[in-house]
Each structure stands twice: as C-alpha cells, then as structure tokens.
C-alpha cells in the first residue's frame, strides 16, 4: 500500500458504518432497540450475498470432471437461486435450468448449482447472469453445446415502480449445438417445461 492511499477498514466494519449513516438519513435512530444490531446484520448479509466476486469457476468445479463416452443431453432443472439487482440492490429470485451436450466429459451434478451461485452472488442483471453461467460451463467443460434458461421474480418490479406482482422474467442463453440445432433446442425446452 502506498503512502498516498488511506488504510481501508474491514469490509464488514465499513458496511456497518455506511448502513448506520443510511438509517440516520432515512430519519431513523440506529441506536433504538429494534435497529441496534441492524447495521452489522445488513453488512454481514450484503457480504454473503455478494461473495461470488473473484471466485474462479474452475476452482468451484475442481476435479469433478469425469470421462464419459455418451453424447446424450444432460439437463438439470429447477436450480433455485437468488441475486441482488444492480439497479436497486433488491432481490430477484427463481429457478435456473441447465442443459449441455457432453464431448467426452461430464461435470459433477452438484457443481452446476454451485456455478449458478458464483454468478448469482454478485450485483446482477438477469440477462448477464444467464450468459455468465452458460459461458462458464462452456469454458470449464468444453461441451458440444450449453443451454441455460432462468425464470425469476424481481422485487424491484413488484415493490416499487410499476408494482406488478407475480410477473416472471425469462432469459436464455444458447451456445453451440443448442443454437444451431432446432430439434435439440426443442428437446431441452420440453424437458424444462415438464
């Protein structure tokens, strides 16, 4: 650290201080009984909900890549996720569906939800999140194709602005064989709908 840069406090402490100031700006007393521990709880929560920064997807997968001779579609449906919208820092949450066509290897099934979390635990846009998951699987596994579909409810849509409860946002990213082959794409989408 150069002499010109001030020492940074621990992120939890810095976020706690910021949250305390925010409560005051909202007209609250951060020392009152119900709020006394809120600044630290918010800081810890935000730290956890954004712990995907700097995580390498290859480390998440580790050695969980296995030789496989088959080339049939592998699909994992209904992976729950939650993330914070980068525009309002409000939650969006839903289900992620992943399909891939193996090219000599398969990935340990528990690693797919972990990859979803790596990217969901950042300030996000659903559109970007969908693409990042697909591209990470493509990069780590090198399959013949990857498909990711995400369905989510956004609290920034439901709690503020247009206030439209129960509206879903659906995004998809299709790579390789899923983009090129309509029958394969249809097979994946049919499996996701069931």
Secondary structure, 3 states (H helix, E strand, C coil): CCCCCCCCCCHHHHHHHHHHHHHHHCCCCCCCCCCCCHHHHHHHHHHHHCCCCCCCHHHHHCCCEEECCCCCEEEEEEEEEEEEECCCCCEEEEEEEEEEECCCEEECHHHHHHHHHHHHCCEECHHHHHHHHHHHHHHHHCCCEEEEEEEEEEHHHHCCCCCCCCCCEEEEEEEEHHHHCHHHHHHHHHHHHC
